[in-house]
């Protein structure tokens, strides 16, 4: 049920729920991949320093894969734990952000700027990085819209257009 503050943002357009279960599954897989790379990288690194130093590139690539997997898994895991029930509600004159225990009602004038940092390629789509819209608020807060949110690319484009029309900035 919409509150009075939400209704003040004009007509309801649509809900965009976030698939938190998918985010959690991806975080577990990313952690496991990172751990596997680390387990392989450790003996390779020891061999590189014990012998003539050949294979340093391979060790570096393995450690790089380990760090990407571990970072992706931890960051997605933390978002999974913190963002239960996450839903973006698009309304005519603003956005409502909900998650368990929190509701933010944001007219477009409350948004200072938006920056899209998505990586639309196979790995990016799998990891939910295909959409990565950072919504900076005038009060100093921020929201993050990722590819785990239903129809995130469309919502990102609509948010960017609405903020550009309100602020005169197209970031």
N, C-alpha and C positions, 0 to 999 in steps of 0.2 A: 504494500500500500504506500502510495506516494505521500510525502509530507507536504505541508503548505509551502515550505521553501523550495521543494522540488517542483511543485506545480507552478511556482512563480517563474520558473525557467521556460515556460511555454509548453507547447504540445510535446507529448512523448513521441519519440521516433522509433527507437528499438533498444533492446538489451543486447549486450555483448558479454556473455559469461566467459570466464577463463577456465580452461581445462587443467586444473591443478593436479589431477591424477596423472595426466600425460607428463607434466613438468616433473613430477616426482619420479616416474619411471625413467625418464631421460636422465635425471640427475644420478640415479643409481647406476645406470649403464655407463655414463660418463666417468663416474668414480671408478668403476671396475676396469674400464679401458685404461684410465690413468694409472691405476695400480699395476695392471699387467705390464704397461710400458715401463714403469719404474722398476719392477722386478727384473725385466729383461735388461734395462739400462744399467743396473747396478753392476753385474758381473762384466758387462762390456766395458764399463768405465774402469774397473779394476784392471782388466786386461790391457787397456790402452796405457795406463800409467805403469804397469809392470813390464811392458815390452817396449817396442820401438816407437810407440806413439801413433802408429797407423791405426786408422779406425776411429779417430777422434770425431770425425764428421758424423759417423753412424751413432756414436754415443750421444753427441749433441742432439741429433734428430730424435733419438729415443727419449732423452730427457725433455725435449720440447713437447713431444706427444704426451708424456707423463704429466707435465705441468698444465697443458691445455685441458686434458681430461680431468685432472684433479680440481683445477680452478672451475671449470664448467660444472662439474658435479657438486662442488661445495656451494657455489653461488646459486645454482638452481635449487639445491636442497634447502638452503636457507629461505629462499622465496617460497618454496612449497610449504614450509612450516609456518611462515608468517602471513600467508595470503589465502587462507581458507575462505571460500565463498566469494571470491573476487568477481565483481561484475561492474562493467562500465555501462552506464545508462545514458544514451544520447537523447538530449532534448533540444528543442528548437533554439533556445538561447543559452545553452550551456551543457555541462556534463555532470553527472552524478557518479561518484565512485563509491562502491560498497565492498566491504569485506567483513568477515565476522567481527563484530564489535566496533565497527567504524563506518561512518557515512560522511562523505564530503560532497557538498553541493557547491558547484563551481560555475558561476556565470562566466561567459567568455572573457569578461573584463578582469576576472581574477587570475587569468593566465598571462604571465609575462612574456613567455616565448615557448616555442616547441622546436625540438631538433630531432630529425629522423636519422638514426644511425644503423638502420637495418642492413643485413648482409644476405641478399636474396640469391643463394646458391644451394646446392643439395645439402651440405652440412648445416648451413644457416637455417634452412627450413626444418631439418630434423631437430636441431637444438632450440628452435623457437627464436632464433636471431634474425629471421627474415624481416620481422618488424621489431624495431627497438626505438619507440618514440618516447623521448624524454620530455615531459610536460613540466616546465618550471613555473611555479606559482609566484604571484606578487608578494606573498607573505614569507617567501623563502623556501617553502616546501617544494616537493616534486613528486610526480607520479611517473610510473613506467608502464607503458603499454608494450607487450611483447607478442610474438607470434603464437603464443599459447592461447590468446584470446580469440574467440570466435569471430571470424571475418575481420581480423585485425587490420589488414591492409586498407580495407574500405573505411574503417573507423579512423585510422591514422590520417588518411587523405581528407576526411570530413573535418576532423579536429584542426588540421593544419589550415584548411581553407577558412574555417570559421574564425580562428585566431588571427589569421592574416587580414581578414575583413574587419576585425575589431581593432587590431593594433596597427594595421598598416604595414606590418612586417611580414615578409615571406621568407622564413629561415629554412 
